[in-house]
């Protein structure tokens, strides 16, 4: 079967790695450390995929930005202590290798920092499988289209031949804003009904269903 998409762009947290609980709990612990209002798990999960400062504006309304560096420092402390407990979803490496071997270009568009993404790519051994990556501090963050447009330009792939795969409404809105197609996964940070409201090409409730679809239909 001929490829429909030449470039597959993956979000990281909640899409390739089962890290949403670690991120949410690290944010909660950071707020608790400095006596700020502790967000609910649902509210903390909602900001996954955003840049950290955008996330803090959402979960800490009314808190002055001058406090953000303290939250960022404590979040980093807790996240680094917990991140190795966050595994890749089952089947990620095998699927990425299969897609790569089939001729797809693979990329990552994430709100993670460059240092954080590079660290996890080295730890998982997946770095060589991606043709390009973009992080939150390298372009306007989700849902702005900048990361996808940068990848489209760098890799020379038409928008119509690019597919964004993500677990948040921020990912799907980014794809819409870039004029690109998306598919959603509901096993990450945002609930299925919120994802479907943005009309992705499809929505998958478990990783193995996504992997099978990508191999057969992407």
Phi, psi and omega in degrees: 000134180292147178293139173272325182236134176273327183240125176248117182253121182254136159293163181260288187291124180088351179246307175259330182239138181276071190240006184296320180294322179295316179296312182298315181291328178292320176296317179298316180295322179298316179295320180296321182303323185247025171060038173261161176303130182272121181290152173295163178298319180300316180292321179294322180290331183298328186275356181298130183106337176279161169295155188299319181291322174298321179296317182292325177299327181283314186275345181232059180298136180089348177277128183295143179303338178298340179275341186306317181302326178294318179294317180300317180298315181288323176299313179301319178301310183290320182294315181297328179288338187248347193295331180289347175280351180267112182271161164295148172297147181303133176091358183299305186298315181298319181293315179299320179294320179296315179295320177298313181296333180280355175104003176287143164275142182239142180214167177234136171233111189220152173280356178297158173289159176300317180298318180293317179294314180300321180297316183284329175295320177293316183297321182273347181074021184261356188306317185290346183277346184257134180280334179196157177218152174225139182240170187301324183275000184260351180197164176305135190280167176306142008268013173301150185277000193303316182298316179293320179293323175299314180295318178301318181288315182297320187264354174067036181252137178298149178302320182293344181254016181244134180237129175262132179240120183206167185250005182231159174297333178297321178295315184290322176294322176300315179297316178301315182294334178271354183074034183238161179277150177224157163234151185246155171234135183258012178264012180250239191269323188252146183289156186305317185295325177292322179293315182296333179298339180263008171055054172293166179300324177199168178221130186244135185267351178212150185303316186297331177292320177296312182301315181298319180296315181299317182293323185272328193239344182279000000 
